Amino acid sequence: MNVLPEHSDEIHPVDIAYDIFNGLPNLIGVGKGLGGHFNALWCEYTGLSSFDHNDVGWLEALHVDEYAHIALLQQHAMLNADSFVQEARLRNDNGEYRWFLLSFGAKQDRDSAQMHWYLSCTDIHEKMLKKQLTTETLAAQKNMLDASVDCI
């Protein structure tokens, strides 16, 4: 499926691709090897420029508790042309964290040994907060029931 027109006198396909890349509702990154390019929403959220991410710099936006695990997943994906999906917290430009669902994929270029990678981050913060509240509520109810049995 090709979303770009074959030919247009008004808009160049590169401009259309740029608009799509920056118009998506997710934080997006694409790259070759270890460097990459990030969409406007990523830059707005993290406060980083689109090209600040040489090496594995995008991982620096991760919460310290998820950094090592995600770094290992990314390394494995890059070595094996594989993918992963993982929940993780990303730091915004104010230093606060929100939960995102990270979808990362890597594949080898057909014409070279160069690895291409793709990252999409979907905001799931509200869902995670509800999940945490439900878990805490269930734990409190279980503790109350356990205590009630002990009093009988």
Backbone torsions as a table, in degrees:
resi	resn	phi	psi	omega
1	MET	NA	127.8	179.7
2	ASN	-112.9	117.2	-179.3
3	VAL	-88.0	-10.0	179.1
4	LEU	-92.2	140.3	179.7
5	PRO	-69.2	151.7	177.0
6	GLU	-61.0	-44.0	-178.1
7	HIS	-154.6	137.1	176.9
8	SER	-144.1	130.6	177.8
9	ASP	-78.0	-18.4	-174.3
10	GLU	-94.0	-45.9	-173.3
11	ILE	-126.8	130.5	178.2
12	HIS	-73.9	140.5	179.9
13	PRO	-54.6	-32.8	177.6
14	VAL	-64.3	-38.6	178.0
15	ASP	-66.5	-38.5	177.8
16	ILE	-64.9	-45.2	178.7
17	ALA	-60.5	-41.8	178.2
18	TYR	-61.3	-43.8	179.3
19	ASP	-63.5	-39.9	177.9
20	ILE	-64.8	-48.5	-178.8
21	PHE	-55.9	-43.9	-177.8
22	ASN	-88.9	-10.2	-180.0
23	GLY	-95.0	-9.8	179.6
24	LEU	-66.4	147.1	-176.8
25	PRO	-79.1	1.0	-179.3
26	ASN	-107.1	162.1	169.5
27	LEU	-76.9	124.6	-172.2
28	ILE	-126.0	139.8	172.2
29	GLY	-136.1	144.0	175.0
30	VAL	-138.1	149.4	179.9
31	GLY	-167.2	173.3	173.9
32	LYS	-120.5	138.2	-179.0
33	GLY	60.6	-126.1	-178.1
34	LEU	-104.3	-12.8	178.6
35	GLY	-91.3	163.3	-178.5
36	GLY	-162.0	179.0	179.9
37	HIS	-128.8	138.2	-176.0
38	PHE	-121.9	147.9	-176.5
39	ASN	-75.6	172.5	-175.8
40	ALA	-61.1	-37.4	-179.6
41	LEU	-65.2	-39.3	175.0
42	TRP	-60.0	-47.0	-178.1
43	CYS	-64.0	-41.2	178.5
44	GLU	-64.2	-43.6	-178.0
45	TYR	-69.3	-49.9	-173.7
46	THR	-83.7	-22.1	-175.3
47	GLY	81.1	5.7	-179.7
48	LEU	-96.3	155.3	177.2
49	SER	-78.7	165.1	-176.2
50	SER	-62.5	-25.0	-176.0
51	PHE	-115.0	18.8	179.8
52	ASP	-78.2	6.3	-164.3
53	HIS	-115.2	44.2	174.7
54	ASN	-65.5	159.5	-176.5
55	ASP	61.2	-126.8	178.2
56	VAL	-116.5	36.0	-175.5
57	GLY	-58.1	-26.5	-180.0
58	TRP	-62.6	-26.1	179.1
59	LEU	-65.1	-21.6	-179.4
60	GLU	-65.9	-16.4	176.3
61	ALA	-78.7	-10.1	-179.1
62	LEU	-75.9	150.9	171.9
63	HIS	-63.7	144.7	-176.8
64	VAL	-57.0	-32.1	-179.1
65	ASP	-69.1	-23.8	-179.2
66	GLU	-104.4	-12.4	-171.9
67	TYR	-55.1	-54.2	-174.6
68	ALA	-62.6	-42.1	-178.6
69	HIS	-65.9	-45.8	-179.6
70	ILE	-66.9	-37.8	178.1
71	ALA	-60.5	-41.6	177.4
72	LEU	-65.8	-41.7	178.0
73	LEU	-61.9	-42.2	-179.7
74	GLN	-66.6	-43.0	179.8
75	GLN	-60.4	-44.9	178.3
76	HIS	-61.9	-45.2	-179.9
77	ALA	-61.4	-41.3	-178.6
78	MET	-69.5	-34.8	-179.9
79	LEU	-75.7	-27.8	-172.1
80	ASN	-117.1	10.7	-176.7
81	ALA	49.4	55.9	-173.6
82	ASP	-122.0	-175.1	178.9
83	SER	-140.0	167.4	173.4
84	PHE	-153.1	157.2	173.8
85	VAL	-129.3	128.8	-174.6
86	GLN	-152.0	140.7	172.9
87	GLU	-80.4	137.9	179.1
88	ALA	-159.4	159.0	176.4
89	ARG	-96.1	134.8	176.4
90	LEU	-116.0	139.7	-179.1
91	ARG	-83.0	134.7	175.1
92	ASN	-91.6	-178.0	-175.4
93	ASP	-68.6	-11.9	175.6
94	ASN	-95.9	2.0	-179.7
95	GLY	86.3	3.5	178.5
96	GLU	-90.9	155.6	-177.4
97	TYR	-112.5	144.7	171.7
98	ARG	-130.7	152.1	178.2
99	TRP	-80.5	136.5	176.7
100	PHE	-134.1	152.6	169.8
101	LEU	-96.7	112.3	-178.9
102	LEU	-91.1	128.0	173.5
103	SER	-119.2	115.0	-175.3
104	PHE	-122.1	134.8	176.4
105	GLY	-137.7	144.7	177.7
106	ALA	-131.4	143.3	174.9
107	LYS	-147.5	154.9	-179.0
108	GLN	-86.9	137.8	176.3
109	ASP	-61.6	138.7	-178.6
110	ARG	-62.5	-32.7	-173.0
111	ASP	-98.3	-3.9	-178.5
112	SER	-153.4	-179.5	177.2
113	ALA	-88.0	1.4	-177.8
114	GLN	-63.9	133.5	177.1
115	MET	-92.7	135.2	173.0
116	HIS	-106.5	142.7	177.9
117	TRP	-132.6	156.2	-177.0
118	TYR	-138.5	135.0	-179.1
119	LEU	-131.9	130.0	174.0
120	SER	-128.1	130.3	-178.3
121	CYS	-121.2	115.6	-179.1
122	THR	-102.1	128.6	-179.7
123	ASP	-68.9	118.9	178.4
124	ILE	-125.4	22.9	-172.6
125	HIS	-58.1	-49.5	-177.6
126	GLU	-62.5	-40.1	177.6
127	LYS	-61.1	-43.3	-179.4
128	MET	-67.1	-38.2	177.8
129	LEU	-63.6	-41.4	177.2
130	LYS	-64.4	-40.2	178.7
131	LYS	-62.8	-43.6	179.1
132	GLN	-64.4	-41.4	179.0
133	LEU	-64.2	-42.1	178.2
134	THR	-62.6	-43.8	179.3
135	THR	-61.9	-44.4	179.7
136	GLU	-65.8	-40.0	179.5
137	THR	-65.0	-44.3	178.3
138	LEU	-63.1	-39.7	178.5
139	ALA	-64.7	-41.6	179.2
140	ALA	-64.7	-41.8	178.7
141	GLN	-64.4	-40.5	178.6
142	LYS	-63.2	-43.2	179.3
143	ASN	-62.8	-39.6	178.4
144	MET	-65.4	-41.8	178.7
145	LEU	-65.8	-40.9	177.9
146	ASP	-62.1	-40.9	179.3
147	ALA	-68.0	-37.0	179.9
148	SER	-63.6	-42.2	179.4
149	VAL	-63.3	-38.4	179.4
150	ASP	-66.4	-27.3	-178.5
151	CYS	-83.8	-13.4	-177.6
152	ILE	-82.1	NA	NA
